[in-house]
Amino acid sequence: MRVKPILLLMFVFCAFVYSQDKLLIPMDLKQTDHLRAYGITFSAISKEIKADWLLNYRGGSFLIDFSEQIAARCRLEGVLYEPISQAEANSIYSLVQSEDQNMEVMRLEKAPKIAVYVPKGFMPWDDAVTLALEYAKIPYTKFWNEEILNGELDKFDWLHLHHEDFTGQYGKFYGSFSQAQWYVEAQLRYEADAKRLGYKKVSEMMRAVALSMRGFVAKGGFLFAMCSATDSYDIALAAQNTDICERMFDGDAMDADAQKKLDFSGTLAFQDFKLETNPMVYEYSNIDIQPMEIGDQSNDYFTLFDFSAKYDPVPTMLTQSHTNVIRGFMGQTTMFREELIKKSVVVMAERSSTNQVKYLHGNFGRGTFTFYGGHDPEDYQHAVGDPPTDLSLHKNSPGYRLILNNVLFPAAKKKKQKT
């Protein structure tokens, strides 16, 4: 008589475990920590646990094969999840893949190997992407000029550009910070690196680095850049055959015909821009939108565009969010002037009724690049020396979600519909 209750309990337990075939991580307004949800999904695919990205379904949710380890991590890190049966999962797949829904299923096949281009002595809070990676607990490797020039980038899939100046003008900080200790030390460090690596000027070293990165993209790499690493990168590519640096940057005068000698054929995103040649002005070119053009910061919002999930899955992945209107934020490069963007580039977000583009994406060779204007999505006007952003206070940041969309999308492959 005692056996029956035990057998019944075992049956109930097995039925309960069997019923939890899938783990749904919703990414709509119900989600308690959007940012760490990406890290948990990244961890799952790193362990070869089957995971799908449900584009436009409940804010771009993740559907993962049930694992008690993943469920426990969700509970530990405060990420909302829903255990569901295979029948419920099939119902979701049917909805998402139906022709009358602007949704799609992207199978997350393999976790990308991530490289972050940062200077020596860098601390994570200096950069929004590394802040996001650290908070989401996504592993990455730091790279700098020597590693790039030695070809070690070929071992990686995804590269983020820190807020660097690829033109050799030290961020155009000369007018405000030329006497600051950090500026002096940074210039000495760059000059020493250039000499050690066989370059006469820092600008020549940075140009070689930029070309190596472009080669990485051409061979199939994924490039993501924010703030000044966006426009300064393309400017360096355009200025391959001329000197755009004044004497205080490289010891001699810039080429008087530098503007005429720019070659836009090799840039990724921008063309026909005008250089800012005054070394005292904190700006590289007219690509960037100026604060006076933005106006009252209380009205500074940008809107994500809608794309066809089934026919344009890449921009759809990159714009997944629980809201399509996002608070703006400034940086050394805040936004991009639309008329200077190449026609082949996809604009993914801009301020309404303006020519001010916040977020863009394009292809180069076999790879892709994504540029995102601004410094920190949760710090409207981050200044040099300001404290780091505490992402535990911004767990549901839509601005930071765009960064993590880019981290995850190289893993994606469109899931074939069952017949």
N, C-alpha and C positions, 0 to 999 in steps of 0.2 A: 504493500500500500504506500510505502514511503517513496517508492521509485517514481510513481506517477507525477507528483509535484515537481520533482527534480527534472524529469524529462520535459514537463511543461515549461519550466523556467528556461531550460536550455533551448527549447523551441522558440520561445518568445525572444530570448537574447539573440539567437541566430537570425531570426526574422528581422529584428531591429537593426543588426549590423548589415544584413543584406539590403535592407531598405535604404541605407545611406550609401548609395552607389556614387553619388556626386556631391561636391561641395560648391555651392554657389556663393560667390563674393559679390554682392550687389554694389554698384558704384553710383547709385542715385543719391538723393538727399537723405536716405535712411542710413547710409554708411557712416560709421563712427570715426574711421580714420582712413581716408582715401589714400594718403601717401604711403602708409605702411602696407596697404593692400597690394601695391605694386611689388614691394619687396617680398611679400609672401608668395606671390605668383612667380616672381623671378626665381625664388628658392625652389619652388615646386618643379619648374622645368629644368633647373640645374640638377635635380635629383631624378630626372627623366620620368616625372609624373605627368601624365597626359593633362594638358590644359588648353582651353579654348578662350578666345577673346570674343565676346558677343557685342559686336559693334552696334551702337545705338540702342541696345537693349538695357534698360534701366541704367543709363549713364555710361555704358560701356563696361558691362560686368564681366567677371571671369568665372568660368565653369571648369572645375578641376576634379579629377578622379579622387574619390574620398580617401583620405589618409588621416589617421588619428594624429599623426605627427603634425600635419598641416593644421588640423582643427585645433590642436593644443596651442600651436603658435598664434593662431588667430585670437584665441581666448587670452593668451598671455600679453599680446600686444594691442588688445582692444580693437581688433578688426571684426566688424560684423560679418557673419557668414550664416548660410542656411543649408543644412544637410537635406538633400532631396533624393528621391528614388530615380531609378533609370527611366521609369515611365514618365515622371515629371520632367526629367532632362530631355527625353524624346519630344515631349510637347513643346518645350522651349526651342529646341532645334528646329522643329517644324514651323514654328512661328517666325523665327529669325530668318530662315531660309526661304520663306514663302515669297513669291514674286511681288505681292502687293505691299510688302513691308520694306522700308529703307533701312534694312539691317543686314548683317552678314556674320558668318562664323569664320574666325581666323584661328587656325591651329598654331599654337606656340610650340615650335619644333625644338629649338636649341637656344639656350641662354647665350647671348653675345658676350664676347670678351671685351671689357671696357677699359679704355685708356683715357686719362684726363691730363691734358697738357697744362702743367702748372710750374711756376718757378721754384727753385730750391728755397727751402725754409717756409714754404706756403702753409697756411693754416686753413682748415676746412671752411671756416666761416667767412673767408674772403670771397667766396664764390657760391652762387645759388645752386649750381648743379651738384657740387660736392656736398653742400648742405643737404640736398635732397637725397643723394646716394647714401650719405652717412645715416640720415634719419630712417630711410627705408631699409637700411642694412643690405645694400646691394654692393658687392665687392668691385673694386676698381684698382687699376695700377696707375701710378703717377709717372709721367714722361716729361722730359725736357729736351732741350735742343740736341744734345749729344746723342741721345737715344733715337731721336727722329732721324738725324743725319746718318746714323749707323744702320738704318733700315729695320730697326726692331719693331716699328709700327706694323709691319706686315703680319705679325703674330696676333693682331687684334682685329676686331670687327667694327668697333664703334669708338669714335674719338670726339671728345669735347674740348673746345678751345676756351681756355681761361680768358679773362678780360685783358688780353695782351695787345701790344701795339706791334704789328708786323712790319711797320714802315721804318722802324729804327729811330723814332722821334720820342721815345720814352713816354708815350701816352699824351704828348703835347701838354705835360704838366709844368713845363719850364717857367712860364709866366708866374705861376702861383707857388710852386714848391721847389724851385731850383736850389734853394739854400737849405732845404729840409734834409735831415740826416738820412732818412730812408731813400730819398731821391738820389743823393750823392752815392750812397752805398750800392743802390741798384745799378746806376750807370757804370760804376767801377766793376761790378760783377759781370755785367753784359760785355763790357770791353775786354775783360780778362777771358771770358768764354770765347769770344770771337777770335782773339789772338791764339788761344790754345787750339781751336778747331781749324786754324789756317785761313782766317778771313781778315782783311785789312780794316773793315768797318763792321759795326753792328748791323747796319742796314743790309749789307751783303749777306751776313749770316742769316738774318731773318727772312730775306728773300729766298734763300736756299731751303730754309725750313718750310716756308709757305709752298714752294714747289713740290717738296717731298710729300706734304700733306695732300696737295692736289693729285699727285700720283697715287696716293692711297685711295682717294675717292674714285679715281678713274678705274682702278682695279677691282672695285666693288665694295669699298668701304663706306661707312655711314659717318658723316661729319655733322656735328651739332655745335653751334656757336651762339653766344649771347653778347650783348653790350658792344664794346669797342672791338672785340675779336671778329665781328661781322664785317663792318665796312673797312677797317684797317687791313683786313686780310685781302679783300678784293683790290684795295688800293695798291698793296704791295705787289700783287700779281700784275696789275696794269702798269706798274712803274719798273718793270724788269730791266728796261733799257735806258733808264735815266736816273738822275740823282734828285730826289725831292727833299733831302734833308739840309737844313741850314747849318752854319758853322758850329753852333753850340752843341749840335747833335753828333756830327761826324768829323769836325775839324776843317771842313772846307765849305764853300758856298754851294747852294743848290743850283742845278742846271736852269739857266734863265728860260729855256724852252721846254721845261719839264711838262707843262700842261699839254703842249702839242705832241709830245713824244709818248703820251700814255697810250697803251695798246689794250683795248677792251675785249679783244678776241679771246684772251685767256682767262678772263674773270669768271666767277661762278654765277653771281646774281646781278651785279650792277654794271651800268654802262653810261657813258656821256656825262659823268660827274665832273665837277670843278673842284680842284684842290683848294684848301685853305693854306696859303703859303706863309702867312704871318706866324712866326714861331711863338709869339706871345698870346695867340688866340687858342683857346682850349677846344679845338675842333679840327678834324682832318679834312673834311670836304662838305659839299652841300647835300650829301646823301642823307644826313641826319636831320630830323625835325627839331627845331629850336623851341625852348620853353615858351617864348612869346607866341608861338604858333599854336601851342597846346592850350594856353589860357588858364582859366580857373581849374585847379586840380580837382575840385569837387565834381567837375563835369568830365573828368578824364576816364573814359571807359572804352574798351575795344570789344568788337563783336566777332565771334568765330563764325566762319562761313559753313554752310551745309554742303555736303558732298554726297554723291551716290555711293552707298556702302558697297554695292555689288560691282560697280564699274570703276570707282575711284577709291579702292580700299586704303591706299597709303595716306592721302590727306584726311580720310575719315578716321583712321587710327590716330593720327597726330592731333586731331581736334576733339577727341573724346573728352567729355566733361559733363558735370551735373548742372551746368549753366552755360549758356552761350554768350553771356555778357559779363566781362571780367574787368575788374578795377585796373586802371593803367598804373604804370610805374616808370620812373625815369632811370637814366644811366648816362654814361658818357656818350653812348649811342642809344637813343631812346626809341626812335621809330625811323622808318625809311620812306623817302620820297618816292611815290608810286611811279612817276614818269621816268625815274632813273633805273627801274627794275627791268631786266630783260623779259621779253615777251614769252619766253619759254618757261619762266618761273611761275609757280602757282602761289597766289596770294591766299593765305588761310585766315587772316584776321586783320582788321583795320578799324580805325575810328569811323563811325558812321558819317557819311556825306563829306568825307575829306579825302585827301590824297596821302593820308598818313597810315602806312602799313606797319603792323606790329610783328607779323609772323609770316614767314614764307618758306617755300620748299621747292627743290628742283633736282634734276638729274644731271650728272656729269660722268661721261663714260658709262661704266657698269654700276656706279655707285650713286649715292644721293647726298644732299646737304640740306640742312634746315637752319635758318637764321631767326633768332628771337630777340627783339629789341628790348633794352632795359637791363638793369642790374639785379634787382631782387623783387620778385612779385609781391612780397609782403612788407616792403620798406619803400615807400613812395619815392623818397629822395635820399638814398644812402650816400653819406659823405665819407671821405677818407678818415679812418680812425673810429668810425661809428661801431658800436658793439654788434655782435652777430645776431642774426634773427633766430629766435627759438622756435623751431618748427613744431614743437609739442603744443604751441599755442595756435598753430595754423594747420591742424591735421587735415582739414578739408579744403585747403587752398586750391582753387581752380587754376590759378596762375602757375603753381608748382606742378599741378597735374600735367600741364603741357610738356614740361621738362621730362617727366617720367614716362609719358607716352612715347617720347623719342627714344628713351632707353630701352623700352620693351619691343618696339615695332620691328627691329631687325630679326627678332625671333619668329615672326609671323609668316604663315603660309596659308593661303585660302583653302578651307576645308571643302572637299568634294561632297556634293549633295548625294545622299543615298538614293538608289533607284529601287 
